[in-house]
Amino acid sequence: MAKVGDDCSPQSYYYAFSEEPFEEVLKFIGFKMERMDPDCVEGRFIVNEKSCQPFGVLHGGMSALIAETLASTGAVIASGFQRVAGVQLTINHVKAAPIGTEVVASAKPMHLGQRTHVC
């Protein structure tokens, strides 16, 4: 199985999201990537039992996982497909997303520096 860390070429990265289990958890909940370019990484899914906490709403950890994955994906693309690592993640939940809700998630760069990128 190809891993992004082994080969960070654009071809391997796009292949990882389309064919390989790059982010098994996102595939497990039915998350589909829809856009991956330097200006925006975006995808969507329907909240289901696999992504919920016991009260039937989207689990906050799942929100964090999605945010980290999309932001890191954008950073890889913006860096010319170099290895990257997240340094800080802050999550605020302003509205519950119950089972059946369609969630659209996107990461857009606010700052693209030599050493850090901010989404």
N, C-alpha and C positions, 0 to 999 in steps of 0.2 A: 504494500500500500504506500503510495506517495504521500509524503508529509511536506507541508509548506516550508518548514524549517530546513528540510533537506535541499530543496530547490525552489528558490523564490522568484523564478521567472514568471512573467505574466501568464504564459500558457499553463504552467503547473498550478498557479493560483486560481485561475478561472476553472480549470479542470477539477480542482479540489472541491469547489462548491457545487459543481454540476454532477460529478460522478462519484467521487470518493467521500467517505464519511469524515470530512474535515472537522466539522463541529457536530458530533453525533447528537448532542442534546437539542440543537436547533432542528435537526432533521426529525428527531423523536417527537417534537411538539408540532411538526408540520410547517415550520418556518420556511418560506421560499424567498430567496434573494431575487430581486427584480432589477436592481441597478447597481453597478459597481464601476465607478469612474472616479477621477481625482476630485470632482466637485461634489459627489454625493454617493453614499452607499445606502441602499434602501431595500427593505423587504417587508413581508407581511405574514400574518397567520391568524387563525381563529382560535381564541382562547378555548381550551378544552381541559378535561380532567387531568391530563398529563402535565399541564402548566399551572395548575391552581394550588392554592393552599386549602386547608380544610373547610373554609367558609365559602368555597366556590368562586373565588375571584383570583385574578392573576397573581401569582406569587412574586413578591418583591425581588427575590433572588433571580427569578427568571428575567425580570426587567433589567437587572444589572448585567446578567449574562449577555443579553441581546445588545445592550448599549456597548459593553466592552468589545464584543465581537465585531459589531459594525464599525466602531471607531478604530479598532486595530486594523481592520481590513482596509479602511480608507488610508490609514497611515502607511501601510505596506505599499499601496498603490502610489501615494504621493511621494514616497521615499525612493521610488524607482525599484520597488520590489526587494528592499533590504529587510533584514530581520528587525522587528520592532517589539517593544514591550510597553504595556500601559503603566503609567506612574501614579495616576490618581483617578478615582471614579466617585462621583457624587450623584446620588439618585434621590429625587423627590417624587413622591406619588401624590398627585393632586386629584385623581379620580379613580375609583375602582373600575376594573374591567372584568365583569362577570363572564361566566361560561357563555360562549356563543358570540362574544364581541370580536369584531375584526380589529386587530391592532396593526397599524402601519408604523414602522420604525425607520428612522433615517439618521445618518450621521453626516454632518456637513462641516468642513473645516472652517474655523474662525481665524486660525493662525497656522501658517506652515513655515516653521523655522528650520534652521540647519540641524538642530538637535531635538527639538520638541515640536509636536503638532498638537493643536487644541481643537477639539470638536465641540 
